[in-house]
Amino acid sequence: MKPLRSVLWCSLATLGAGCLTPAGFDRGLDGGATATGGAGQAGQSGQAGSPGTGGTPAATGGASGSGATGRGGTGGTVVSTGTGGKTTGMGGTSSTGTGGTSIDTGGAPPPPPGTVLYVDDFSGDTAGSMAKGWIADTIDSDPTKGTWSVVSDNGNLALQGAATGGDFIMDIGGDQSWTDYTFQVDIKMISGSSFEFGVFGRFVLGSDKGNYYEAYMDDSGGVQLRVKLNGSTTTLGSKSKSTTGAAQLNTVYTFKLDMHGGTISVSVNGVARVSMVMDTTLSAGGIGLIVNSGTAEFDNVYVTE
């Protein structure tokens, strides 16, 4: 699935020169009640009971006397016994359906609650090319220190960031007019040591640098939330590795950055890592992906409001 709307960004490479546009169940049936047959006639052999409605019969002939036909309950286990005889008709086995309506997400985590603003699983992109609707940052990161491209991972297309230096490389998407939203993405580190990976939100260009909220995990498993404003960085919250242990290669981490009003939260794999931080520095902006000192794959991007 591809972006829900066009993405327009101010050029990061030539900030002062102009603008750049990146290509951009079944319900279970109630069992029937036990039915009782009529009186049997003495001296005759019992006859098999007729099958209950909805089931396959299993009947046992009775001694002297004939039991009348017992009527099985719909879908349930039915026993019918004739008086004077021993005719037992067995109804069918009941079936139980599963309630609710399922949504196929192809094994990916479901989107965050709310109205979907944007979704991208890169399935419409071409391996070896840049992802449509995303642009590599050239202002806050050095483009010579890494690359961004779509790759095939066992047949699944994902966006890969390969950072060769000792600083973040960044890829930017979304819409700078977005205000209150939740940004979720799956991230898998493929290689690296002393690495860092994560996301940012409410990205806009400042006077000479990008302004944004940045949430990332390092190789120890620690999580940081920071705000960057005109080149200055402030840590808003952090969580040590003690709750999750060290980050592992080739393991998918579902990052979620929630920004509503001045309340900012970060969760990883559904566990809150930095909760309810209050900050009103930034009120609107787009999204981005970051990796440092290694190679990471990003997939299943959701933005909801």
N, C-alpha and C positions, 0 to 999 in steps of 0.2 A: 504494500500500500504506500502511496506517495504523499507528499505534502498536500495539505488541504487548501493552501493558499500560496500565492506567490510570495517570494522573499526578496526584499530589496534592502540592500546594505550600502552604507557609505563606504567608499574604497578605503581599505586598510593599508594598502601599499602606497597609495598616493592620496593621503588624507586631504591635502589642500587642493588637489587638482580637479575633483568632481565626484561623480558617483559611479558605483560598480553594481551591476545586477547579476548575482550568481544564478546559474541555471537551476533555477530553483525550487414428560416423561411418561412414562405411561402411568396413569393413576391405577393403584391396586384395586381389584374388585373385592367386594365383601363376600365372604363365604356364606352359602345358604344355610338355613337352619335344618336340623335333622328332621326328615319326614317320616311319619309313621304309617305303615301299610294297613289295609283293612283286615278283617278276621279271616283266618285260613279255614278251609274245609277239611274235616277229618278224613283220614283213610287214603288220601292221595299224596303222592310224593311232592315235595317242595319244588317250585320252579325258580329259575334264576330271576333275580330282580332286574328290572330294566335300568339302563345307565342313567345316571344323573345328568341333567343338562350341563353341557360344557365339559364333561369328563369321560374318560374311557372306563367302562364298567369292569368290575371284577366280582363275579357272583358265585355264591356257594349254595348248592341245593339243600333244602331242609328235609328233615324227617317228616313224616306224615303231616299232611296239610299243605296247602298252597298259599303262599303269601301274596297279597296283592302288590301290584307294582308301586314301588316307592319312588317319589320324584325328588331327584337330587337338587341341592341348592346350586345356584349359578356360580361356577368357578370354584366352589369350595369342596371340602371332603364330606360326602353325604353317606349316611348309613340308614338303610331302610329295613325294618324287621316286620314280617307278617305275623299277626297273632295266631297261634296254633301251629305255625310252621316255624322254620328257622332259615328263612330266605333272607339273605343279606345282600343288598345291592350296594356297590361302592361307587361313589361319584368320582369325578376327576380331581386332579390336584390343582389347588388354586394357584394363580400367578400373581406376582407382586410387581407392579411397575415402579418406576422412579419418578418422583414428582419434579417439577421445575423445567426450565428451558436452558439448555446448555449453549455456551458460546465457544466456538472453536478458535483458540488463539495460537494454534500450531505449536503448543508446548511452551510458548512464551508466557511470562507473567501477565495477568490482566492489567488493563490500564488503570490509572488512579481514578477515584470517583470524580464525577463532574462532566461537564461538556467538553468534548474533544476539540481542541484547537488545531492540533497537528499530530501526525503519526508518520513514522518512516522506518521501514525494515530493510531498506536498500535493495529490495528484490527487483526493482525496476531499473537498477543501475547496471553498469558494465564493469566486470572485474578488470582491474588495471587502470581505471579512470577515476577522476574526482567524482564525489557524490553530488548529484544534482541538488541544488538548494543549499549547499554548504560551501564555505570559502575559508581557505587557510589564512590565519591571522599573520600579519606582517608588521604590526605595530608593537604589540606587547610580547611577541616571541620572535625568535630569529628563524626565518624560513630555511636557512642553510643548515639548521640543526635537526632536521627531520622532514618527513613526508607524510601526506595523507592520501589514501587511495582506497577504492573498493576492492575487497579480496573475496575469494571463494574458500570457505572453511567447510570441507566435506560436503560441498554442494550448496551450502548456505552462504548467501552474500552478506557481508558486514563491512563497516567502515573501519579501516585500520590506520592507526597513528603510530609511526615508527620514529621515536625520538633518539637521536644519536648523541646529543649533547647532555649537559648537566642542568638543563632548565626545561620548563614546560614548552611544548608546542600546542597550538590551539586551533580548533576548527569551529567556525561560527555559523549558526543557522537561526531560523525563527523569524520573529517580527519584533521590531523595536517598540511597537505600540502596546505589546502585551504588558499587563500590569500585575494582577493577582493570579498566579497559576502554580501548578505542580509539574515539575519536569522529571521524568523517569526514563532510565536507560539501562540496558544490560552491558556490563563491561567485563572483559576477560583479558588478563595479562598473559601474553604469549611467551615473552622472554624479558630478561632484565634483572638487575640487582640494584638495591637501594632505589627502587622505582616508586613513582607516585602516579595515581590515575584518578580521574573524577570528572566533575561537570562544573559549569557556571551558568548563572541566570541573571536576568535583568541587565544584559550587556548593552551598553551604549558607548559611543565615542565621547571622550571628554575633551579637554582643551588640547591635549597632545597624546593621551593614552586612553586605553579602554577602561571603562568603569563597569564593575560587575561584582556579584556575590560568587565566591568560589568555594566549592566543597570537594575535598579529595581524601583518599586513603593512601597511606604509605606502606612500604613493605612490612612494617611491624604490625600493621592492622590498625594503627591509630588514625583517627579522622579529624580533620580540621575544617572549620568554617571561617572564611575571611571575607572582608570587603576591600575592594581596590577602588581608589578614587584619585584620578589624576596622578598616577604613579606611586601613590602612597598606599601601603597595605596595613590593615588593622585586623587582628585576630578577634573574632566574635565568640568563638566557642571551640572546644576540642574534647575528644574522648580517646582515652588510651586504648591500647590493644587488649586490655585485660578481659574484656567481654567476648572477644571473638578470636583472639590469637593472631598470629602473623598472617598476612595475606599470602595466598597460594597462587602459583602459576596455573594456567589452564583451568581456572575455577571461575564461574560466572558470579558476579556481584551485581545485584540490582540496586542501583543508586536512585534515590529520590530526594530532590530538593524542592521544598515547599515554601512558597513566598506569598503570603496574603497580608496585605497592609504592611505593618512594621514587624510582623512575626515571621521569623525564618526558622525552619527545621530541616534536619538532614536525617535520613534513615538509610540503612544498608540491609538488604535482604529482609525487609519488613521490621527491622529492629531499630528503634530510635537511637541515634548516636549523638546528635546535638539537637536539643529540644527547646522550642519556644524562646529563641533568642529575639530580643527586641532591638530593631535597628531601622531607622527611616532614611538612611543615606540615599538609597536608590528606590524609585517607585515603578519603573517600567524598563523593558528592554528584552532582547532576544536571549538565545541559549547558546551553549558551547560545550565542547568536549576537550579534555586535556590529558596529556600523558607526559611523563618525564623519565628519562633513563631506562627506556625499554620500549617494547612493542605491545600495543593493546588493540583489541577489537571491540567495537561499539555496535550494538544492535537493538532493535525494538524500542525506538524512541517514541515516547508519548508526552504530549503536553495537554493538560486539562485545566479548566477553570471552574 
